Amino acid sequence: MRELDTTLTAVAEAFAVPPDSLDTFVFRRVDGGRMVHLGGGGRGTGWAGVVEIHLESEPLISHAWAMRRPTRYAGPTSTQAFGPYWAASAVVVPLPPDQLVVFGSSGQLQMPDDETVRQLATQVIGHIAAVSPAKRLADELELLHAVRRATATTDADLRSVAQHIVTAAAEALSCELGLLWLPEREVLAVADVGPSSSLPDSARTDEPAAEDADAPHHDGLITMMEQLLAEPQMLPRCQQDNSVHALAPPLNGDSTVVAWFAVELGPPVRGVLLLCHTIANPRGFTLQCQQIGNRIAEAAVTPLATALAHERLNDELARASDEARRDSLTGVHNRLGWQEAVEDFRRDRRGGTASVVMLDVDDLKQVNDEHGHRAGDDMLRAISNALLASTRSRDIVARIGGDEFAVLLPETDADDCASVVARFSDRIDELEPIGDRPVAASLGWATCSASDDLDWVMREADRRMYHAKHSRSQR
């Protein structure tokens, strides 16, 4: 190992760069156009055994291989040299019969002549025959650690679990950007972990989504993730150069993304995980990175499925609780719902006025006797709809008895309450009669100030309603 380090130091001197700025890759052709990376220096050390390239898909390397001579390139910024490797300058050195060395840097290499470059490549190959067992073991441990960290969450909240997984996945693959989309619950978790935001302005908003106040949110990102998920046969998919095979907007070829890897989540969870490298640290995805991404996606199904089942159960409980507090005939609150709503209002009340309206349907028994209970049910539904159409979303409408309704109007003084009652009466008067009986109701209302007792107001509204009903019957 020391001999290799000494050789790499000498190579760096020949290219006039510091040793830690030089990346060295040693490839061997194993069959056809497939070449595997055995080792090297810089990134070539950590990527040993986890990078494969194919000559037909690598323009720079295939050109050098065909010409059988060193091929150089240099540019102002880093571009793709091969597979996952991006560099500002590089030289590809083919060595017969089946070996190839790549020297590269994010800076500018001073290029020696062809013969010197071949000698340097030959010296490096002399120290690298195969991927060491220690390197293979380290790769396995890295994979296990990444999977364990991504799934190490006891949180039961689906959005929190999704956020933990996508952040852990992005960090495991040294990605600046990660997205996880779960369409069933419309959960989009974003890990924007680069030195600055990797999202273009079109993918960010000053008003975060209500369901996740900490995450950027934009319809364009969701549309892009849906497009990936619409073609599951194409996943997993790795694109080492986003400008050649670009994501859909807003992360298309004009964005900061340079390479991306997408993998579908397996059943029973439907979703897609997208991991991106950006111009902040341009690079692609090694085989090891792709394997880690696949394994994280596989392992993430269990905590996501658990959180999803928990959320579904909570929805069912909430639905059952709401149904227990709803009148099945009219859809408004029942007596239990009314009592709890009044208690909630009483507990959360911050002063101000409030009004209560009590309503009793006239002649419901006669309608049931003469026209059947279906006609009576239709009349009750019509009246409840009239009440709902005349109230605000924060008002409480309830059917508290067979023919009795109650309405709680927060922050409503006597004048406003009188206007609401007038609307009630007008809408009820407009209802179609049942047989020879017009739909009618008796109403009573009362208003309380900040210091008044709400129970007294309900009793007073009820008393006035019965007084109105008695007066109507007398008439």
C-alpha positions as CSV (number, residue, x, y, z in Angstrom):
1,M,0.0,0.0,0.0
2,R,2.9,2.4,0.8
3,E,4.4,1.6,-2.6
4,L,1.2,2.5,-4.3
5,D,1.0,5.8,-2.3
6,T,4.6,6.6,-3.3
7,T,3.8,5.9,-7.0
8,L,0.6,8.1,-6.9
9,T,2.5,10.9,-5.3
10,A,5.0,10.7,-8.2
11,V,2.2,10.6,-10.7
12,A,0.6,13.8,-9.1
13,E,4.0,15.6,-9.4
14,A,4.1,14.7,-13.1
15,F,0.7,16.2,-13.6
16,A,1.6,19.2,-11.4
17,V,-1.3,18.8,-8.9
18,P,-1.3,18.0,-5.2
19,P,-1.7,14.3,-4.5
20,D,-5.1,14.8,-2.9
21,S,-6.4,16.5,-6.1
22,L,-5.6,13.6,-8.4
23,D,-8.1,10.7,-9.0
24,T,-6.7,7.5,-10.5
25,F,-8.8,4.6,-11.8
26,V,-7.5,1.2,-13.0
27,F,-9.9,-0.7,-15.3
28,R,-9.7,-4.2,-16.7
29,R,-11.9,-5.5,-19.6
30,V,-13.6,-8.7,-18.5
31,D,-15.8,-9.5,-21.5
32,G,-16.9,-7.7,-24.7
33,G,-17.0,-4.0,-24.0
34,R,-17.5,-4.4,-20.2
35,M,-14.7,-3.0,-18.0
36,V,-14.5,-3.2,-14.2
37,H,-12.7,-0.8,-11.9
38,L,-10.1,-2.5,-9.6
39,G,-8.6,0.3,-7.6
40,G,-6.5,3.5,-7.7
41,G,-6.1,6.7,-5.9
42,G,-8.4,9.5,-4.7
43,R,-11.9,8.6,-5.7
44,G,-10.5,5.6,-7.4
45,T,-9.7,4.1,-4.0
46,G,-13.3,4.3,-2.6
47,W,-14.8,3.2,-5.9
48,A,-12.8,0.1,-6.3
49,G,-15.1,-2.8,-7.2
50,V,-18.2,-0.7,-7.4
51,V,-17.8,0.9,-10.9
52,E,-18.5,-0.8,-14.2
53,I,-18.4,0.9,-17.6
54,H,-19.3,-0.2,-21.1
55,L,-17.3,1.0,-24.1
56,E,-20.3,1.6,-26.3
57,S,-21.8,4.1,-23.8
58,E,-18.5,5.9,-22.9
59,P,-17.4,8.3,-25.8
60,L,-14.1,9.4,-24.2
61,I,-13.0,5.9,-23.2
62,S,-14.2,4.2,-26.4
63,H,-12.3,6.7,-28.5
64,A,-9.1,6.1,-26.5
65,W,-9.6,2.4,-26.7
66,A,-10.2,2.5,-30.5
67,M,-7.2,4.7,-31.1
68,R,-4.9,2.8,-28.7
69,R,-3.3,6.0,-27.5
70,P,-3.9,8.4,-24.6
71,T,-6.8,10.7,-25.0
72,R,-7.0,14.0,-23.1
73,Y,-9.7,16.6,-22.4
74,A,-9.9,19.8,-20.3
75,G,-12.7,22.3,-19.7
76,P,-13.5,25.2,-17.4
77,T,-15.9,23.2,-15.3
78,S,-16.4,19.5,-14.4
79,T,-18.1,17.3,-17.0
80,Q,-18.8,13.6,-17.2
81,A,-15.6,11.7,-17.9
82,F,-17.1,8.2,-17.6
83,G,-20.0,6.6,-15.7
84,P,-20.2,8.3,-12.3
85,Y,-17.0,10.2,-12.6
86,W,-17.0,14.0,-13.4
87,A,-13.8,16.0,-13.8
88,A,-12.5,19.3,-15.2
89,S,-9.5,17.6,-16.8
90,A,-8.6,14.0,-17.5
91,V,-6.5,11.6,-19.6
92,V,-7.5,8.1,-20.6
93,V,-4.6,5.7,-21.1
94,P,-5.3,2.3,-22.8
95,L,-2.8,-0.4,-22.1
96,P,-2.9,-3.6,-24.2
97,P,-4.3,-6.1,-24.0
98,D,-7.2,-5.4,-21.7
99,Q,-6.3,-2.6,-19.2
100,L,-7.0,1.1,-19.0
101,V,-6.1,3.8,-16.6
102,V,-7.8,7.2,-16.1
103,F,-6.2,10.2,-14.4
104,G,-8.5,13.0,-13.6
105,S,-9.0,16.1,-11.4
106,S,-11.5,18.8,-10.6
107,G,-8.6,21.2,-11.4
108,Q,-6.4,21.4,-14.4
109,L,-3.8,18.7,-15.1
110,Q,-0.5,19.6,-16.7
111,M,-0.4,16.9,-19.4
112,P,2.9,15.0,-20.1
113,D,3.6,13.4,-23.4
114,D,2.1,10.1,-24.5
115,E,5.1,8.0,-23.5
116,T,5.4,9.5,-20.1
117,V,1.6,9.0,-19.5
118,R,1.9,5.3,-20.5
119,Q,4.8,4.8,-18.1
120,L,2.9,6.4,-15.2
121,A,-0.2,4.2,-16.0
122,T,2.0,1.1,-16.1
123,Q,3.5,1.9,-12.7
124,V,0.1,2.3,-11.1
125,I,-1.2,-1.0,-12.6
126,G,1.9,-2.8,-11.2
127,H,0.5,-2.2,-7.7
128,I,-3.2,-3.1,-8.4
129,A,-4.1,-6.6,-9.4
130,A,-7.6,-7.0,-7.9
131,V,-10.0,-5.5,-5.4
132,S,-8.9,-6.3,-1.9
133,P,-11.0,-8.4,0.4
134,A,-10.8,-5.6,2.9
135,K,-12.4,-3.2,0.4
136,R,-15.2,-5.6,-0.4
137,L,-15.9,-6.0,3.4
138,A,-15.9,-2.3,3.9
139,D,-18.4,-1.9,1.0
140,E,-20.7,-4.5,2.7
141,L,-20.5,-2.7,6.0
142,E,-21.2,0.6,4.4
143,L,-24.4,-0.9,2.8
144,L,-25.6,-2.4,6.1
145,H,-24.9,0.8,8.0
146,A,-26.8,2.9,5.4
147,V,-29.9,0.6,5.5
148,R,-29.9,0.4,9.3
149,R,-29.7,4.2,9.6
150,A,-32.5,4.7,7.0
151,T,-34.9,2.4,8.8
152,A,-33.9,3.4,12.4
153,T,-37.0,5.3,13.2
154,T,-39.8,4.7,15.8
155,D,-41.9,7.6,14.6
156,A,-45.5,6.6,13.7
157,D,-46.2,9.8,11.6
158,L,-46.0,9.0,7.9
159,R,-44.5,12.3,6.9
160,S,-41.9,12.1,9.6
161,V,-40.9,8.6,8.6
162,A,-40.7,9.6,4.9
163,Q,-38.6,12.6,5.7
164,H,-36.2,10.5,7.8
165,I,-35.8,7.9,5.1
166,V,-35.2,10.4,2.2
167,T,-32.7,12.4,4.3
168,A,-30.8,9.2,5.4
169,A,-30.7,8.0,1.8
170,A,-29.4,11.3,0.4
171,E,-26.7,11.4,3.1
172,A,-25.7,7.7,2.5
173,L,-25.1,8.4,-1.2
174,S,-23.6,11.9,-0.6
175,C,-26.4,13.4,-2.6
176,E,-27.3,17.1,-2.3
177,L,-31.0,16.4,-3.1
178,G,-33.5,13.6,-2.4
179,L,-37.2,13.3,-2.9
180,L,-39.7,10.6,-1.8
181,W,-43.2,10.6,-3.2
182,L,-46.1,8.6,-1.7
183,P,-49.2,9.2,-3.9
184,E,-51.8,7.5,-1.7
185,R,-51.4,10.2,1.0
186,E,-49.9,12.9,-1.3
187,V,-46.7,13.0,0.8
188,L,-43.7,14.6,-0.8
189,A,-40.6,14.5,1.4
190,V,-37.7,16.6,0.3
191,A,-34.1,16.4,1.6
192,D,-32.3,19.5,0.3
193,V,-29.0,18.8,2.1
194,G,-26.5,20.6,-0.2
195,P,-24.4,23.6,0.9
196,S,-27.1,25.7,-0.7
197,S,-30.6,24.9,-2.0
198,S,-30.5,22.4,-4.9
199,L,-34.0,23.2,-5.9
200,P,-34.6,25.8,-8.7
201,D,-36.8,28.8,-7.9
202,S,-39.7,27.2,-9.8
203,A,-39.6,24.3,-7.3
204,R,-39.7,26.4,-4.2
205,T,-42.3,28.6,-2.6
206,D,-42.5,31.1,0.3
207,E,-45.6,29.4,1.6
208,P,-44.8,25.7,2.6
209,A,-47.4,23.1,2.2
210,A,-49.8,22.9,5.1
211,E,-49.2,19.1,5.7
212,D,-45.4,19.7,6.1
213,A,-44.5,23.2,7.2
214,D,-40.7,22.5,7.0
215,A,-40.5,21.1,3.4
216,P,-40.5,22.9,0.1
217,H,-43.5,22.0,-2.0
218,H,-44.4,22.6,-5.6
219,D,-46.8,21.0,-8.0
220,G,-44.0,20.7,-10.6
221,L,-42.1,18.3,-8.3
222,I,-45.1,16.1,-7.7
223,T,-45.8,16.0,-11.5
224,M,-42.2,15.0,-12.1
225,M,-42.3,12.2,-9.5
226,E,-45.6,11.0,-10.9
227,Q,-44.0,10.7,-14.3
228,L,-41.3,8.5,-12.9
229,L,-43.8,6.4,-11.1
230,A,-46.0,6.1,-14.3
231,E,-43.3,3.9,-15.9
232,P,-42.4,1.3,-13.2
233,Q,-40.8,-1.0,-15.8
234,M,-38.1,1.7,-16.2
235,L,-37.2,1.6,-12.6
236,P,-34.7,1.4,-11.0
237,R,-33.1,3.9,-13.4
238,C,-29.7,5.6,-13.2
239,Q,-28.7,8.6,-15.4
240,Q,-25.1,9.7,-15.0
241,D,-25.7,12.9,-17.0
242,N,-28.9,14.8,-16.5
243,S,-28.3,17.0,-19.6
244,V,-28.4,13.8,-21.8
245,H,-31.4,12.1,-20.1
246,A,-33.0,14.9,-18.2
247,L,-35.7,14.6,-15.5
248,A,-38.9,16.4,-16.2
249,P,-39.2,20.1,-15.1
250,P,-38.4,21.6,-12.7
251,L,-35.3,19.3,-12.4
252,N,-34.6,19.2,-16.1
253,G,-31.4,19.8,-18.0
254,D,-31.3,23.5,-17.0
255,S,-31.5,22.8,-13.2
256,T,-28.6,22.2,-10.8
257,V,-29.0,18.4,-11.0
258,V,-26.1,16.6,-12.9
259,A,-27.0,13.0,-12.3
260,W,-29.9,11.1,-10.7
261,F,-31.0,7.7,-9.6
262,A,-34.7,6.7,-9.1
263,V,-36.1,3.5,-7.6
264,E,-39.7,2.3,-7.0
265,L,-40.9,1.3,-3.6
266,G,-42.3,-2.2,-3.4
267,P,-45.8,-3.3,-2.2
268,P,-47.7,-2.7,-0.1
269,V,-46.4,0.9,-0.4
270,R,-46.6,2.7,-3.7
271,G,-44.0,5.4,-4.2
272,V,-40.7,6.4,-5.7
273,L,-37.4,7.5,-4.3
274,L,-35.3,10.0,-6.3
275,L,-31.7,10.9,-5.4
276,C,-29.7,13.6,-7.2
277,H,-26.1,14.8,-7.4
278,T,-25.8,18.5,-8.3
279,I,-23.2,21.0,-9.5
280,A,-22.2,21.6,-5.9
281,N,-20.3,18.2,-6.1
282,P,-20.7,16.9,-9.7
283,R,-20.5,13.1,-9.8
284,G,-22.6,10.1,-10.8
285,F,-23.7,6.9,-9.1
286,T,-21.4,3.9,-8.6
287,L,-22.7,0.3,-8.5
288,Q,-22.3,0.5,-4.8
289,C,-24.4,3.7,-4.6
290,Q,-27.1,2.1,-6.7
291,Q,-27.1,-1.0,-4.6
292,I,-27.4,1.1,-1.4
293,G,-30.3,3.0,-3.0
294,N,-32.1,-0.2,-4.0
295,R,-31.6,-1.7,-0.5
296,I,-32.8,1.4,1.3
297,A,-35.9,1.4,-0.9
298,E,-36.6,-2.2,-0.1
299,A,-36.0,-1.8,3.6
300,A,-38.0,1.4,3.8
301,V,-41.2,-0.4,2.9
302,T,-41.6,-1.8,6.4
303,P,-41.5,1.5,8.4
304,L,-43.5,3.2,5.7
305,A,-46.2,0.5,5.6
306,T,-46.4,0.6,9.4
307,A,-46.9,4.4,9.4
308,L,-49.3,4.1,6.6
309,A,-51.4,1.5,8.4
310,H,-51.3,3.7,11.5
311,E,-52.6,6.7,9.5
312,R,-55.3,4.6,7.9
313,L,-56.4,3.3,11.3
314,N,-56.5,6.9,12.7
315,D,-58.7,7.9,9.7
316,E,-61.1,5.1,10.4
317,L,-61.3,6.0,14.1
318,A,-61.8,9.7,13.2
319,R,-64.5,8.7,10.7
320,A,-66.2,6.4,13.3
321,S,-66.0,9.2,15.9
322,D,-67.5,11.7,13.5
323,E,-70.3,9.3,12.5
324,A,-71.1,8.8,16.2
325,R,-71.6,12.5,16.4
326,R,-73.6,13.0,13.2
327,D,-77.3,12.6,12.6
328,S,-77.5,9.8,10.0
329,L,-80.7,11.3,8.4
330,T,-79.6,14.9,7.9
331,G,-75.9,14.8,8.2
332,V,-75.7,17.6,10.8
333,H,-74.6,17.1,14.4
334,N,-76.7,14.9,16.6
335,R,-77.3,15.5,20.3
336,L,-73.9,14.1,21.4
337,G,-72.2,16.2,18.7
338,W,-74.1,19.3,19.9
339,Q,-73.2,18.8,23.5
340,E,-69.5,18.3,22.7
341,A,-69.4,21.3,20.4
342,V,-71.0,23.5,23.1
343,E,-68.5,22.3,25.6
344,D,-65.6,23.0,23.2
345,F,-67.0,26.4,22.6
346,R,-67.4,27.1,26.3
347,R,-63.9,25.9,27.0
348,D,-62.2,27.8,24.2
349,R,-64.4,30.9,24.4
350,R,-62.4,34.2,24.6
351,G,-65.2,36.6,25.4
352,G,-67.4,38.3,22.9
353,T,-71.0,37.7,22.1
354,A,-72.7,34.5,20.9
355,S,-76.2,33.5,19.9
356,V,-78.2,30.3,20.0
357,V,-81.2,29.5,17.8
358,M,-83.7,26.8,18.6
359,L,-86.1,25.4,15.9
360,D,-89.0,23.0,16.1
361,V,-90.5,21.6,12.9
362,D,-94.2,22.1,12.8
363,D,-96.6,19.3,12.1
364,L,-94.0,16.6,11.6
365,K,-96.2,13.9,13.2
366,Q,-99.1,14.8,11.0
367,V,-96.9,14.6,7.9
368,N,-95.6,11.2,9.0
369,D,-99.2,10.0,9.6
370,E,-100.7,11.4,6.4
371,H,-97.8,10.9,3.9
372,G,-95.5,8.4,5.5
373,H,-92.2,8.6,7.3
374,R,-90.3,9.0,4.0
375,A,-92.1,12.3,3.5
376,G,-91.3,13.3,7.1
377,D,-87.6,12.4,6.5
378,D,-87.6,14.5,3.3
379,M,-88.9,17.5,5.3
380,L,-86.3,17.1,8.0
381,R,-83.5,17.0,5.4
382,A,-84.9,20.0,3.6
383,I,-84.9,22.0,6.8
384,S,-81.4,21.0,7.8
385,N,-80.2,22.0,4.3
386,A,-81.9,25.3,4.7
387,L,-80.1,25.9,8.0
388,L,-76.7,24.9,6.6
389,A,-77.2,27.2,3.6
390,S,-77.8,30.1,5.9
391,T,-74.9,29.6,8.3
392,R,-71.1,29.9,8.3
393,S,-68.6,27.0,8.5
394,R,-67.8,27.8,12.1
395,D,-71.4,27.7,13.1
396,I,-72.8,24.6,14.7
397,V,-76.0,23.1,13.4
398,A,-77.5,20.0,15.2
399,R,-80.6,17.9,15.3
400,I,-81.1,17.4,19.0
401,G,-84.5,15.7,18.9
402,G,-87.0,14.1,16.5
403,D,-88.2,17.5,15.3
404,E,-85.9,19.9,17.1
405,F,-82.8,21.6,15.7
406,A,-80.3,23.9,17.5
407,V,-77.8,26.4,16.0
408,L,-74.8,27.9,17.8
409,L,-73.6,31.2,16.3
410,P,-70.2,32.3,17.7
411,E,-69.4,36.0,17.7
412,T,-72.9,36.9,16.7
413,D,-74.7,39.8,18.4
414,A,-78.5,40.2,18.6
415,D,-78.8,42.2,15.4
416,D,-76.8,39.7,13.4
417,C,-78.7,36.8,14.9
418,A,-82.0,38.4,13.9
419,S,-80.7,38.6,10.3
420,V,-79.7,34.9,10.4
421,V,-83.1,33.9,11.8
422,A,-84.8,35.9,9.0
423,R,-82.7,34.0,6.5
424,F,-83.8,30.7,8.1
425,S,-87.4,31.7,7.9
426,D,-87.2,32.9,4.3
427,R,-85.5,29.6,3.2
428,I,-88.0,27.5,5.0
429,D,-90.9,29.4,3.5
430,E,-89.4,28.7,0.0
431,L,-89.5,24.9,0.6
432,E,-92.0,22.9,-1.4
433,P,-95.1,21.9,0.6
434,I,-95.8,18.2,1.4
435,G,-99.2,17.4,0.1
436,D,-101.5,20.2,1.4
437,R,-99.1,21.0,4.3
438,P,-96.5,23.8,3.9
439,V,-93.2,23.2,5.5
440,A,-93.0,25.4,8.6
441,A,-91.0,25.7,11.8
442,S,-91.1,27.7,15.1
443,L,-88.0,29.5,16.1
444,G,-86.6,31.1,19.2
445,W,-83.2,32.8,19.8
446,A,-81.2,34.6,22.4
447,T,-77.8,36.3,22.6
448,C,-75.3,36.4,25.4
449,S,-72.5,38.9,26.1
450,A,-69.1,37.9,27.3
451,S,-70.2,37.7,30.9
452,D,-73.5,35.8,30.3
453,D,-74.0,32.1,30.9
454,L,-74.4,30.1,27.8
455,D,-76.7,27.6,29.5
456,W,-79.1,30.5,30.3
457,V,-79.0,31.6,26.6
458,M,-79.9,28.1,25.4
459,R,-82.8,27.9,27.9
460,E,-84.0,31.3,26.9
461,A,-83.9,30.4,23.2
462,D,-85.7,27.2,23.9
463,R,-88.4,29.1,25.9
464,R,-88.9,31.6,23.1
465,M,-89.1,28.8,20.6
466,Y,-91.9,27.1,22.5
467,H,-93.7,30.4,22.9
468,A,-93.5,30.9,19.2
469,K,-94.8,27.4,18.6
470,H,-97.7,28.0,21.0
471,S,-98.6,31.3,19.3
472,R,-98.5,29.6,15.9
473,S,-100.8,26.8,17.1
474,Q,-103.2,29.4,18.6
475,R,-103.3,31.1,15.2
